[in-house]
Amino acid sequence: MMRHRWLIALAAIATVFIFTAADQADARAGGGSSAGSRGSRTFSAPPSTRTAPSTAAPIQRSTTQPNAATTGQATRPGLLGGGLFGGGLLGGLAAGFIGAGLFGMLFGHGFMGGMGGFASILGLLLQIGLVIIVARLAFAWWQRRNAPSYATQAAGPTPGAAPHAFGGLGSMFGGNAPAAPAGEPVTLEKADYDTFETLLADVQAAYSAGDLAALRGKATPEMVSYFAEELADNASRGVINRVTDVKLLQGDLSEAWREGGHEYATVAMRFALTDTTVDRASGRTVEGGTPGEVTELWTFMRTRGGNWLLSAIQQG
């Protein structure tokens, strides 16, 4: 009987790890997570666009602290984060609940003291999953209900200006996005959009090369710190992440605004790439290697008259 309990417990643990590992599948710069800062709008969802019609994933890691005066709510990153159990507070409770049951089985007390058998474990997992799904839907509805309405502001192209990637007939990018409630709207030029497209490729190239010095010239110190953590983790596991063949396919502006001496622009981008994780010693492919497409929202920040820097990445 004890042997059966061990088998059941191991099967349940394997199930948990299979689902939680899904969040680690994207190894590229910023892949699979949403992190960084968007000024006072860090914890406000950017307006959806033609490229990213769904609500962007909320920022999970940020040096910006939630502020009810700027966000309209006391949302904290990670409360309903990624992973099978959502991470954060609810995820910790759910994972602890499962863990307590597994240890109870291992030591002969049954799952939760009275629920035995593999069917009970699956049933419990399904119940927890349903509770989390309902909680996420309710939380998203509450956010939308309490979010301020956006006023649409159309801005035509500059007379005589050449079509650019983020606007113009036949281009990959759409026009200007609705203006968000906080901050003064900013009108972008062709050179700005060209810079965003260039930074998309340059950031991935610098990350693939493990070149933190190059990243410091293309991203904010906060984003560089996150990239450094990811690169250190790869080094400890003896692997290298290589992102190649990055090509912008479609994109449009979500919002652009000014706060004090800083300007921000959030753009939705769908791009092609080949994401490969290889063994550092042998060069053998460990994961990936197949061309694919990704949709993400990148936020760029600059001081007035300065250069654009990547300040946040959100999953579309």
N, C-alpha and C positions, 0 to 999 in steps of 0.2 A: 504493500500500500504506500509506504514511504517513497518507493521508487517512482510510483505513478505521480505522486505529488511533485517530485522533482521535475519529471517530464512536463507536467502541466505548467508549472511555474516557469520553466525555461521557454516553453512555447509562448507564454504570455509576454515574457520579457522580450523575446525576439520580435513579436508583433509590434510592441512599443517602439523598438529601435528601428524597425523597417519604416514606420511612418515618420518618425522624427528625423530620420536621415534625409528625407525628401527636401528639407529646407537647406541641406548642405550641397545639393546637386550642382548649383550654379557657383562656380569658383572664381569667376571673373571679378574685376574691380567692382565692388558694391553688389555683386550678384546675390540674389536671394534674400536681401535685407533692405531696410529703409533706414537711412541714417543721415545725420548732418543738421544744418540749421537753415531756416528760411526767414530769419528775422522774427518779427512779431507774428508771422503766419506759419511758424514752424509746426504748430499743432492744429492748423486749419487745413482742410482738404483743398488742394488746388482745383480750380474748375476743370471739368472733363473736357476733352477735345475730340476731334474726329479721329486722331491717331490713338488716343487713350480714352475711349468713351466710358470706361468703368471708373469708379472712384479709386484714386491712388491709395496704396497701402500707407497707413499712418507712420510717421517717423517713430522709430523704436529706440534709437540711440541719438542723443543730442546733448550738447553742452548748454543749450538754451533751456531755461527752466519754465515750466508751464505757468502762465499768469492769467488769472481770470479776467483781468482788465483788457488783455489783448486777444485771448482765445475765446472768451465767452464761456469757458468751462474749465474745470480743474482736471483736465485729462492728463494722465501721466503715461509716458511711453512704457510699453511692455505690459500694460495691464491686460491686454488681450493680444499679446504678441504672437509670433509664429510658433510652429511646432504642433504636434498632435494635440496637446492640451492647451495650446494658446500661449504658453509661457507666462511670465509675470505672476501676479497674485493668483488668478484662477488656475493657471497652469500648475503652479506649485501645489495648490490644494488638491487638484485632480491627481497629479503624479504621486503625491503623498498618500492619497486614498488608495491608489492601486498598489503602491509599494507596501503599505501596511497589510493589505490583503495577501500579497505574495508571501511576505514573511510569515503571516499566520498559517498559510498552507504548508510552508516548508517545515514549520515546527509543530505540525500536527493538529492545529486548531481550526483548520478549514478557512476558506476565504471569508473574511470579515466575521469569523467565528461561527458562521452558520450556513454559508453558501459554498457548497463544494461542487467540484466538477467543472469541466472545460466549458460546458454550455453556460454556466453561471458567470464565468469570467467574460465570455463573449457578450453575454447579455448586459453585464455591468459596463463594459467598454462602450457598447452601443448607447446605453442610457447616458453615460457621461458625454459622449460625442454629441448626442441630441441636445443635451442641456447647454453645451458650449455653443453649438450652432445657433440655438434660439437666443442665447445671451448676446452673441455677436450681432445678429440681425436686429435685436432690440436696441443695442448700443448704437449701431449705425443709423437706425431710424431716429433715435434721440438726437444724434449729432446733426442729421439733416434738418430736423424740426427746429433746432435751436440755432442753426447757422444763419447769419444774415444773408439777405437776398443779394444777388449780384446784378449790377446794372450793366447792360451791354453798351460798349463804346466802340464804334467802328472807326478805324483810322485808315484813310486811303493811302496809296503809295506816294512817295515823294515825286513831284513832277520831274520827269526826265531821268528818274533813277532806273537802273537796269533791274530786271527780275532777279530775285534772290531765292535761296533755298527755302526760306520760311514764308514765301508769298509769291504771287504772280501766277499767271496762267500756265498750266502744264508743269508747275514745279512740284517738288515732293512735299512742301510744307504749306499749311493753310495760312490764313491772315491773322490779324490781331485778335486776341482773346478778350472775353469780358473782363472788365475792371473789377478787382476785388475790393472789399470794403475798407481795408486799412491801408494807409499810405497814399502817396500821390502817384497816379498812373504815369508810366514812362513809355515813350514811343521809341522803338528800336530802329536802327538803320541796317542797311545791307551788310555792312562790315561786322555788326554784332552777330548776325545769323551765321556769317561765314566763320566767325571765331568759335561759335558753339559747335559747329560741325567739325572744325579742326580739333577742338578740345576733346570731343568724343573719341576720336582715333588716338590722339596723343596720350590721353590719360590711360587708355587700355594698353598702349605700347609701353609706356613707362612702368606700369604695374607689372606687365609680363616680364620686363627686364629687371624687376626688383630695384628700380632706380628711384630711390626716395628723393634724391637731389632734384631730379627732373620733375617729380610730382609736386615738390614744394613751389615750383614756379607755375603750376597749373591748377592747384587746389588750395583751399584754406588749410591752416594748421590743423583744424579739427579733422577734416577729411583725411589729411596725410597721416594723422595718428591712427585712424581706423585702418587705413591701408597698411601701415607699418605692423599693426597687430596681426592682420591676415597674412602678411608675408612672413612674419616670425612664426606663426602657427604652421605655415607650409614648410618652413625650414626645419622645424622640430619634427615634422612627420617625414622629412626627406623627400619632399615633392616640390615641383615647380609648376605654376599655373601659366600657361601660354595662351594668349588671346590674339588670334590672327584674322586676316581678311575682314576687318571691320569696315562695313559699308552702310551708310545711311540710306534707308529705303523710303521713309516717310516721316514727317514730323510737323508739329505746329506749336504755336505759342499758347501756353495756358494762361499766364499772367505776368505782367511786368510792372514794378512799382518802385518808389523811392521812399526811404526812411532816413531822415536826417542826412548824413553825409554818404549814405550807401544806396546803391541801386541793386535790385534783384530781378531776375528773369527766370521763370520756370517754363521749360519746354518739354513737350512729349516727343519722344523719338522712338521709332521702330527701326532697328538696324540688324543687319546680318553679321554673323561672326562665327568663328570656329574656336570653341573653348575646350582646351585640352589640359589635363593634369598628367604630368609625366614624372617618373621616378628620377630623382636627382642623380643617382649614381649610374644607372643603366640607360636612362633615356627611354625606358619602356613606358608606353601609354597606360596610365592607371585608370583614367576616367575621361569620358568625352571624346573629342576628336572628330565629331560629326558636325558639319555646318548646320547652323540653326538661325532662328530669328528671336529677337528680344524686344519688348516694349517697356521703356522706363521713362520716368520724369526726372530730368536733371535740373537742378536750380543753380544758377550762376550768380555771383556777387562781385561787385566792384565798388571802389570808392569813386567819387566823381572825377572823371578824367583819367582813371586808372585802368588796369587790365582786368578782364573778366577772369574769375577763378571759380572752379567747381566748389559748391558749398553744401550740396545735398543730393542724394539719389533716392528715389522712391520707385518701388515696383508698380508698374501700371496694371 
